């Protein structure tokens, strides 16, 4: 569980986004390397504005190959699945409906949500799991192989927020459309089927926009940058972020991620330049506004940060995890009643926030309220972002049930 009082806002799930309230220094001296490491197998030509932000010579070669040419590749194992196990179902239902149903079914693909890493199509198929973006990429790869028209949509409105170590992670959401798009008849008469790996009630009524396959590739690269950064590998993170900003139309999220990498590498001037470029692309980007304000405050430039803080307050009156942090502080003081109240308020913002559910279960346990402790631990197990932490909370829940049964039998 995360008990740090201050956090960096970065990003990850589908279209990884980033925002940081404050970046603690990462005491690592800039490393010199070749400007184009051999492990960077594919790198697009950056626009002049992005080229000015790059610092290849300050980062060592990545630990993995930075290459997305096989992102949507269908390997032999996937072909055997389509031509073998799934073939009778596709024949009876048709390729479009058959693939759509197979993706929803536990009989065929048995897909599981796992936010650990953003995977290629082949990696997601092998693991039978992935985050939203990974599963969208897998769906698109299989759809293309079956000759289906495939389109991508980015769900707009509010991002969702999570924690990854000392980072606050803002995640956007994408889904995929199989078949012909007919926006005037997106109901009964439409030939398109929307595949979404988020519960329908979570996205119902939210606006969406079409995005290109190139946008999806950039989102993948940005996700990998954020994931590498969360693991403390700034060199690999840089090369993934470099790839993400080297598209024809770079996203503010990717440029912001590059800024966070520079700030962690203790290159504040370059970080500021990246944040300002991200804001030039998207003036209301909360991530870049907060990162830039935090950078200014860390340098004692409070008068410059104040106008940014005011803009942030108008766009987001309450920063994510405000009540969560207050709840953790109260728990550390053993003020269990205030901890309960603050964590309950946090869950009003996001009922699926697993860390708040788990901490609230602990608080209720301290208060001697076993029914509520079990209830919130069950929700933590349900909403876990990886199979591992879902299993962990489920095991804790079983232990708590066993303890309760022993206590009740006395």
C-alpha positions as CSV (number, residue, x, y, z in Angstrom):
1,X,0.0,0.0,0.0
2,X,1.1,3.5,-0.7
3,X,1.8,5.8,2.2
4,X,3.9,8.5,0.7
5,X,2.4,12.0,1.3
6,X,3.5,13.5,-2.0
7,X,3.2,11.8,-5.4
8,X,4.1,12.3,-9.0
9,X,1.3,12.4,-11.4
10,X,2.2,10.2,-14.4
11,X,0.2,7.7,-16.4
12,X,-0.5,4.3,-17.8
13,X,-3.5,2.0,-18.7
14,X,-4.9,2.5,-22.1
15,X,-3.6,5.8,-23.3
16,X,-1.1,6.4,-20.6
17,X,-1.2,10.0,-19.4
18,X,0.9,11.7,-16.8
19,X,0.7,14.4,-14.2
20,X,3.0,15.1,-11.2
21,X,2.5,17.2,-8.2
22,X,6.1,16.9,-7.2
23,X,9.1,14.9,-8.4
24,X,11.5,13.8,-5.7
25,X,15.1,13.9,-7.0
26,X,16.5,10.7,-8.5
27,X,20.2,10.9,-7.7
28,X,21.5,9.5,-10.9
29,X,24.1,11.3,-13.0
30,X,23.3,11.7,-16.7
31,X,24.9,8.9,-18.7
32,X,26.5,9.3,-22.1
33,X,25.7,7.0,-24.9
34,X,25.6,6.7,-28.7
35,X,22.9,9.0,-30.1
36,X,21.1,5.9,-31.6
37,X,21.6,2.7,-29.6
38,X,21.4,-0.5,-31.6
39,X,18.5,-1.6,-29.4
40,X,16.4,1.2,-30.9
41,X,15.4,-0.8,-34.0
42,X,12.8,1.7,-35.3
43,X,12.6,5.4,-34.7
44,X,10.5,7.9,-36.6
45,X,11.7,11.3,-37.6
46,X,10.6,13.8,-35.0
47,X,9.1,17.2,-36.1
48,X,11.4,20.2,-35.6
49,X,9.6,21.2,-32.4
50,X,10.0,17.7,-30.9
51,X,13.6,17.4,-32.2
52,X,14.5,20.4,-30.1
53,X,13.3,18.4,-27.0
54,X,15.4,15.3,-27.5
55,X,18.6,14.5,-25.6
56,X,19.8,11.1,-27.0
57,X,23.3,11.6,-25.8
58,X,22.3,11.8,-22.1
59,X,20.7,8.3,-22.0
60,X,22.3,4.9,-22.2
61,X,21.0,2.2,-24.5
62,X,17.6,0.7,-23.5
63,X,17.4,-2.8,-21.9
64,X,14.8,-3.9,-24.5
65,X,14.4,-3.3,-28.2
66,X,12.3,-0.2,-28.9
67,X,10.4,-1.5,-31.9
68,X,6.6,-1.6,-32.7
69,X,6.7,-3.1,-36.1
70,X,5.3,-6.4,-34.7
71,X,2.8,-4.7,-32.5
72,X,-0.2,-6.1,-34.4
73,X,1.6,-9.2,-35.7
74,X,-0.3,-12.5,-35.7
75,X,2.1,-15.4,-34.9
76,X,1.8,-19.1,-35.5
77,X,0.0,-19.8,-32.2
78,X,-2.6,-17.2,-33.0
79,X,-3.2,-18.6,-36.5
80,X,-3.7,-22.1,-35.1
81,X,-6.3,-20.7,-32.7
82,X,-8.2,-19.0,-35.5
83,X,-7.9,-21.9,-37.9
84,X,-8.4,-24.6,-35.3
85,X,-10.2,-24.1,-32.0
86,X,-12.2,-21.0,-33.2
87,X,-12.9,-22.1,-36.8
88,X,-16.2,-23.9,-36.2
89,X,-17.5,-21.0,-34.2
90,X,-16.5,-18.5,-36.8
91,X,-18.1,-20.6,-39.5
92,X,-21.4,-20.7,-37.6
93,X,-21.5,-17.2,-36.4
94,X,-19.5,-15.4,-39.1
95,X,-16.1,-13.8,-38.6
96,X,-17.4,-10.5,-37.1
97,X,-19.9,-11.9,-34.6
98,X,-17.8,-15.0,-33.9
99,X,-14.7,-12.9,-32.9
100,X,-16.9,-10.5,-30.9
101,X,-18.4,-13.4,-28.9
102,X,-15.1,-15.2,-28.5
103,X,-13.6,-12.1,-26.9
104,X,-16.5,-11.9,-24.4
105,X,-16.5,-15.6,-23.6
106,X,-14.5,-17.6,-21.0
107,X,-14.7,-20.6,-23.3
108,X,-12.4,-19.4,-26.0
109,X,-9.9,-16.7,-25.1
110,X,-10.5,-16.4,-21.4
111,X,-9.0,-12.9,-21.3
112,X,-8.1,-11.4,-17.9
113,X,-7.4,-7.8,-17.0
114,X,-3.8,-7.2,-16.0
115,X,-2.4,-3.7,-15.7
116,X,1.2,-4.9,-15.1
117,X,2.5,-4.2,-18.6
118,X,1.2,-3.0,-21.9
119,X,1.6,-6.0,-24.2
120,X,1.8,-6.5,-28.0
121,X,-0.9,-8.6,-29.6
122,X,1.2,-11.8,-29.5
123,X,2.2,-11.2,-25.8
124,X,-1.4,-10.5,-24.8
125,X,-2.6,-13.7,-26.6
126,X,0.1,-15.8,-24.9
127,X,-0.7,-14.4,-21.5
128,X,-4.4,-14.3,-22.2
129,X,-4.4,-11.0,-20.3
130,X,-3.5,-7.4,-20.6
131,X,-4.6,-3.9,-19.8
132,X,-7.3,-2.2,-22.0
133,X,-4.8,-1.1,-24.6
134,X,-3.2,-4.5,-24.9
135,X,-6.5,-6.2,-25.4
136,X,-7.6,-3.6,-28.0
137,X,-4.4,-4.3,-29.9
138,X,-5.0,-8.1,-29.7
139,X,-8.6,-7.6,-30.9
140,X,-7.4,-5.5,-33.8
141,X,-4.7,-8.0,-34.8
142,X,-7.2,-10.9,-34.9
143,X,-9.8,-8.7,-36.6
144,X,-7.4,-7.7,-39.4
145,X,-6.4,-11.4,-39.9
146,X,-10.0,-12.3,-40.4
147,X,-10.5,-9.5,-43.0
148,X,-12.6,-7.3,-40.8
149,X,-12.6,-3.5,-40.9
150,X,-11.1,-2.3,-37.6
151,X,-11.4,1.2,-36.1
152,X,-10.2,2.6,-32.8
153,X,-12.0,5.0,-30.4
154,X,-10.7,7.1,-27.5
155,X,-13.3,7.6,-24.8
156,X,-13.3,11.2,-23.7
157,X,-14.4,13.1,-20.6
158,X,-12.7,12.3,-17.3
159,X,-9.6,10.1,-16.9
160,X,-9.4,7.6,-14.1
161,X,-6.7,7.8,-11.5
162,X,-4.6,5.2,-9.8
163,X,-1.3,4.8,-7.9
164,X,1.9,3.2,-9.0
165,X,4.6,3.5,-6.4
166,X,5.1,7.2,-5.8
167,X,3.3,8.0,-9.1
168,X,-0.3,9.1,-9.5
169,X,-1.4,7.5,-12.7
170,X,-4.1,9.0,-14.9
171,X,-5.5,6.5,-17.4
172,X,-7.5,7.2,-20.5
173,X,-9.6,4.5,-22.2
174,X,-9.8,3.2,-25.8
175,X,-12.0,0.6,-27.4
176,X,-12.2,-1.0,-30.8
177,X,-14.9,-1.4,-33.5
178,X,-15.2,-4.4,-35.6
179,X,-17.0,-3.9,-38.9
180,X,-18.4,-1.1,-40.9
181,X,-18.8,2.2,-39.2
182,X,-22.2,3.8,-39.7
183,X,-22.6,6.6,-37.2
184,X,-26.2,7.4,-38.3
185,X,-27.2,3.9,-37.4
186,X,-25.1,2.9,-34.5
187,X,-28.0,0.9,-33.0
188,X,-30.0,-2.0,-34.2
189,X,-29.2,-1.5,-37.9
190,X,-25.5,-0.8,-37.5
191,X,-23.1,-3.4,-38.8
192,X,-20.4,-2.3,-36.3
193,X,-19.7,-4.1,-33.0
194,X,-17.9,-2.2,-30.3
195,X,-15.5,-4.3,-28.2
196,X,-14.8,-2.8,-24.9
197,X,-12.9,-4.4,-22.0
198,X,-14.4,-2.0,-19.4
199,X,-17.8,-2.7,-17.9
200,X,-20.5,-1.1,-20.2
201,X,-21.9,1.0,-17.3
202,X,-18.5,2.7,-16.8
203,X,-18.4,4.0,-20.4
204,X,-22.1,4.4,-21.2
205,X,-22.9,8.0,-22.2
206,X,-19.3,9.1,-22.4
207,X,-18.2,10.9,-25.5
208,X,-15.6,9.2,-27.8
209,X,-13.6,10.1,-30.9
210,X,-12.1,8.1,-33.6
211,X,-8.3,7.8,-33.5
212,X,-5.9,6.3,-35.9
213,X,-3.7,3.2,-35.7
214,X,-0.7,5.5,-35.5
215,X,-2.3,7.1,-32.4
216,X,-2.6,3.6,-30.8
217,X,1.0,2.8,-31.6
218,X,2.0,6.1,-29.8
219,X,-0.1,5.2,-26.8
220,X,1.6,1.9,-26.6
221,X,5.0,3.5,-26.7
222,X,4.0,6.1,-24.1
223,X,2.6,3.3,-21.8
224,X,5.9,1.4,-22.1
225,X,7.8,4.6,-21.2
226,X,5.7,5.1,-18.1
227,X,6.0,1.4,-17.1
228,X,9.8,1.6,-17.5
229,X,9.9,4.8,-15.4
230,X,7.9,3.1,-12.7
231,X,10.5,0.3,-12.6
232,X,13.3,2.9,-12.2
233,X,14.7,2.4,-15.7
234,X,15.0,5.9,-17.0
235,X,17.1,5.0,-20.0
236,X,14.6,2.6,-21.4
237,X,11.8,5.0,-20.5
238,X,13.5,7.8,-22.4
239,X,13.7,5.7,-25.6
240,X,10.1,4.7,-25.5
241,X,9.0,8.3,-24.8
242,X,11.3,9.4,-27.7
243,X,9.5,7.0,-30.0
244,X,6.1,8.3,-28.7
245,X,6.9,11.9,-29.5
246,X,8.4,11.1,-32.9
247,X,5.0,10.6,-34.6
248,X,3.6,13.1,-37.1
249,X,1.1,14.4,-34.5
250,X,2.6,13.8,-31.0
251,X,0.2,13.9,-28.1
252,X,0.7,16.2,-25.1
253,X,0.6,13.1,-22.9
254,X,3.8,11.7,-24.5
255,X,5.6,15.0,-24.4
256,X,4.7,15.4,-20.7
257,X,6.1,11.9,-20.0
258,X,9.3,13.0,-21.6
259,X,9.3,15.9,-19.2
260,X,8.8,13.7,-16.2
261,X,11.8,11.5,-17.3
262,X,14.0,14.6,-17.6
263,X,12.9,15.8,-14.2
264,X,13.7,12.5,-12.7
265,X,17.1,12.6,-14.4
266,X,17.7,16.0,-12.7
267,X,17.5,18.0,-16.0
268,X,15.0,20.6,-14.8
269,X,15.5,23.0,-17.8
270,X,14.8,20.3,-20.3
271,X,11.8,19.1,-18.2
272,X,10.3,22.6,-18.2
273,X,10.8,22.9,-22.0
274,X,8.9,19.6,-22.4
275,X,6.0,20.6,-20.1
276,X,5.7,24.0,-22.0
277,X,5.7,22.2,-25.3
278,X,3.0,19.8,-24.1
279,X,0.9,22.8,-23.0
280,X,1.4,24.3,-26.5
281,X,-0.2,21.2,-27.9
282,X,-2.9,21.0,-25.2
283,X,-3.3,24.2,-23.1
284,X,-5.6,22.6,-20.6
285,X,-3.6,19.5,-20.0
286,X,-3.7,19.0,-16.2
287,X,-0.7,16.7,-16.1
288,X,1.6,19.2,-17.7
289,X,0.2,22.1,-15.7
290,X,0.7,20.3,-12.5
291,X,4.2,19.1,-13.4
292,X,5.3,22.6,-14.5
293,X,3.9,24.1,-11.3
294,X,5.6,21.5,-9.2
295,X,8.9,22.0,-10.9
296,X,8.7,25.8,-10.4
297,X,7.9,25.3,-6.7
298,X,10.8,23.0,-6.3
299,X,13.1,25.7,-7.6
300,X,11.6,28.4,-5.3
301,X,9.6,30.0,-8.2
302,X,6.4,30.2,-6.2
303,X,5.2,33.4,-7.9
304,X,5.4,31.7,-11.3
305,X,3.7,28.6,-10.0
306,X,0.7,30.4,-8.4
307,X,-1.1,31.3,-11.7
308,X,-0.7,27.7,-12.8
309,X,-2.2,26.5,-9.5
310,X,-5.1,28.8,-10.1
311,X,-5.7,27.3,-13.5
312,X,-5.5,23.8,-12.1
313,X,-8.0,24.6,-9.4
314,X,-10.5,25.8,-12.0
315,X,-10.0,22.7,-14.1
316,X,-9.8,20.3,-11.2
317,X,-11.2,21.7,-7.9
318,X,-9.9,18.7,-5.9
319,X,-6.8,16.9,-6.8
320,X,-7.0,13.1,-7.0
321,X,-6.3,11.2,-3.8
322,X,-6.8,14.2,-1.5
323,X,-9.0,12.3,0.9
324,X,-6.9,9.2,0.5
325,X,-3.8,10.9,1.8
326,X,-5.7,12.5,4.7
327,X,-7.1,9.0,5.5
328,X,-3.6,7.5,5.5
329,X,-2.3,10.3,7.7
330,X,-5.2,9.7,10.2
331,X,-4.5,5.9,10.1
332,X,-0.9,6.5,11.0
333,X,-2.1,8.5,14.0
334,X,-4.4,5.6,14.9
335,X,-7.4,8.1,14.4
336,X,-9.5,5.4,13.0
337,X,-12.8,7.4,12.9
338,X,-11.2,10.2,10.8
339,X,-9.5,7.6,8.6
340,X,-12.8,5.9,8.0
341,X,-14.5,9.2,7.0
342,X,-11.7,10.3,4.7
343,X,-11.4,7.0,2.9
344,X,-15.1,6.8,2.5
345,X,-15.0,10.3,0.8
346,X,-12.2,9.0,-1.4
347,X,-14.4,6.1,-2.5
348,X,-17.2,8.4,-3.4
349,X,-14.9,9.8,-6.0
350,X,-13.8,6.4,-7.3
351,X,-15.6,3.3,-5.8
352,X,-13.2,1.0,-7.7
353,X,-10.0,2.4,-6.1
354,X,-8.6,-0.8,-4.7
355,X,-6.0,0.8,-2.3
356,X,-8.7,2.8,-0.6
357,X,-10.9,-0.3,-0.3
358,X,-8.1,-2.3,1.2
359,X,-7.2,0.5,3.7
360,X,-10.8,1.0,4.6
361,X,-11.1,-2.7,5.3
362,X,-8.1,-2.4,7.7
363,X,-9.7,0.6,9.4
364,X,-12.9,-1.2,10.0
365,X,-10.9,-4.2,11.3
366,X,-9.3,-1.8,13.8
367,X,-12.8,-0.5,14.7
368,X,-14.0,-4.0,15.3
369,X,-16.5,-3.9,12.4
370,X,-15.9,-7.3,10.7
371,X,-18.9,-7.1,8.3
372,X,-17.7,-3.8,6.8
373,X,-14.0,-5.0,6.8
374,X,-15.0,-8.1,4.8
375,X,-17.2,-6.1,2.4
376,X,-14.4,-3.6,1.5
377,X,-11.7,-6.3,1.3
378,X,-14.0,-8.2,-1.1
379,X,-14.2,-5.0,-3.3
380,X,-10.5,-4.6,-3.2
381,X,-10.1,-8.2,-4.4
382,X,-12.7,-7.6,-7.2
383,X,-11.1,-4.3,-8.4
384,X,-7.4,-5.3,-8.2
385,X,-5.5,-4.2,-11.3
386,X,-3.5,-7.4,-11.6
387,X,-4.2,-11.1,-11.1
388,X,-1.6,-11.1,-8.3
389,X,-3.1,-8.4,-6.1
390,X,-6.6,-9.8,-6.7
391,X,-5.4,-13.1,-5.4
392,X,-3.7,-11.4,-2.5
393,X,-6.8,-9.6,-1.4
394,X,-8.9,-12.7,-2.0
395,X,-6.6,-14.7,0.3
396,X,-6.8,-12.0,3.0
397,X,-10.6,-12.1,2.7
398,X,-10.7,-15.8,3.2
399,X,-8.4,-15.5,6.2
400,X,-10.7,-12.8,7.6
401,X,-13.8,-15.0,7.0
402,X,-12.1,-17.9,8.8
403,X,-11.2,-15.8,11.8
404,X,-14.7,-14.5,11.9
405,X,-16.1,-18.0,11.9
406,X,-13.8,-19.1,14.7
407,X,-14.8,-16.1,16.7
408,X,-18.5,-16.7,16.1
409,X,-18.2,-20.4,17.2
410,X,-16.8,-19.4,20.6
